[in-house]
Amino acid sequence: VVVVVPHWGTQYTHTPGPEQRLVARRLVAAGADLVVGGHPHWVQGMDRVGDAVVMHSLGNLVFDMDFMTQTMEGVTLTATFWGSRLVGVTLSPYVLDDRFRPRLVGGARGGDILRDVWSHSTGPFRSGR
């Protein structure tokens, strides 16, 4: 299993840039099974490239950026492999508390965070499909 964790993308946006999607395709072509990016400080969309999954940004896990709501939110990604085959991914939304610790969240707030991911995703991960 090859997991690549690039530091990429434009800060403070939910939308992965075209260069991220190009690099993701090239990483998968080079053998990546899963690509999980970071740097934008906000959650971004998720794509499928062949059999691989690309999560462009998980958001901030532990970071003291409390100047906007989106920098206090994120998702964890759980990847399930059957041998070397990626068979599933699960996203769990969280918010950072007043001491910048991630706390899983459900309900409307969790739904809003996941909608930010799905609305900027492609293929089977795109909202409304």
C-alpha positions in Angstrom: 0.0 0.0 0.0 1.3 3.4 -1.0 -0.1 6.4 0.9 1.2 9.9 -0.2 0.7 12.9 2.0 1.4 16.1 0.0 1.6 19.6 1.4 -0.3 21.5 -1.3 -3.1 23.8 -2.3 -4.3 27.3 -1.7 -5.0 28.3 1.8 -8.5 29.2 3.0 -10.5 27.6 0.3 -12.7 24.4 0.0 -11.9 24.0 -3.7 -8.9 22.0 -4.8 -7.0 23.7 -7.5 -6.4 22.3 -11.0 -2.7 21.8 -10.1 -3.7 19.7 -7.1 -5.9 17.4 -9.3 -3.1 17.1 -11.9 -0.5 16.2 -9.3 -3.0 13.7 -7.7 -3.4 12.0 -11.1 0.4 11.8 -11.5 0.8 10.4 -8.0 -1.7 7.7 -8.7 -0.1 6.9 -12.0 3.2 6.5 -10.1 1.6 4.0 -7.7 -0.2 5.9 -4.9 -3.2 4.0 -3.5 -4.3 6.9 -1.3 -3.4 10.6 -1.4 -4.3 12.7 1.7 -3.3 16.3 1.4 -2.9 19.2 3.8 -2.0 22.9 3.9 -5.2 24.8 2.9 -6.4 24.8 6.6 -9.9 24.1 5.4 -11.5 20.8 4.4 -11.4 20.3 0.6 -13.0 17.9 -1.8 -12.3 14.2 -2.4 -11.8 12.5 -5.8 -11.5 9.0 -7.1 -8.6 8.5 -9.6 -8.8 4.9 -11.0 -8.9 2.7 -7.9 -7.3 5.3 -5.7 -8.9 8.0 -3.4 -7.6 11.5 -3.2 -8.6 13.6 -0.1 -7.3 17.1 -0.9 -7.3 18.5 2.6 -8.5 17.3 6.0 -8.5 20.8 7.5 -6.7 21.6 10.8 -6.3 18.8 13.3 -4.4 20.7 16.0 -3.8 24.3 15.1 -4.4 27.5 16.9 -6.1 29.4 14.1 -9.3 30.6 15.7 -9.9 33.6 13.5 -12.4 31.9 11.2 -14.9 29.1 11.6 -13.4 26.9 8.8 -9.9 26.8 10.4 -11.6 25.3 13.5 -13.1 22.4 11.5 -11.9 19.3 9.9 -12.3 15.6 9.2 -10.4 12.5 10.0 -10.1 9.8 7.3 -10.3 6.1 8.1 -9.1 4.0 5.1 -10.0 0.3 5.0 -7.8 -2.0 2.9 -8.4 -5.6 2.0 -4.9 -6.7 1.5 -3.4 -4.0 -0.8 -6.8 -3.0 -2.2 -8.5 0.1 -0.9 -12.1 -0.9 -0.2 -13.5 2.0 1.7 -13.0 5.4 3.3 -14.9 7.0 6.1 -14.8 10.7 7.1 -15.6 11.8 10.6 -16.1 15.6 11.2 -14.7 17.4 14.2 -14.3 20.9 15.6 -11.5 22.2 17.7 -12.5 23.2 21.2 -11.3 26.3 23.1 -8.0 24.6 23.8 -7.6 23.6 20.1 -8.3 19.9 20.7 -10.3 18.1 18.0 -13.7 16.8 19.2 -15.9 14.7 16.9 -19.2 16.3 16.0 -22.4 15.1 14.5 -25.7 16.6 13.9 -26.1 19.8 11.9 -22.5 21.0 12.5 -21.0 17.7 11.4 -23.3 17.7 8.4 -22.2 21.2 7.4 -18.5 20.1 7.5 -19.2 17.1 5.3 -21.3 19.2 2.9 -18.2 21.4 2.4 -16.2 18.2 1.4 -18.9 16.7 -0.8 -19.8 19.9 -2.6 -16.1 20.3 -3.7 -15.6 16.6 -4.6 -15.9 14.8 -8.0 -17.1 11.5 -9.2 -18.9 9.2 -6.6 -18.0 11.7 -3.8 -19.8 14.6 -5.3 -22.9 15.8 -3.4 -26.2 14.8 -4.8 -25.0 11.5 -6.2 
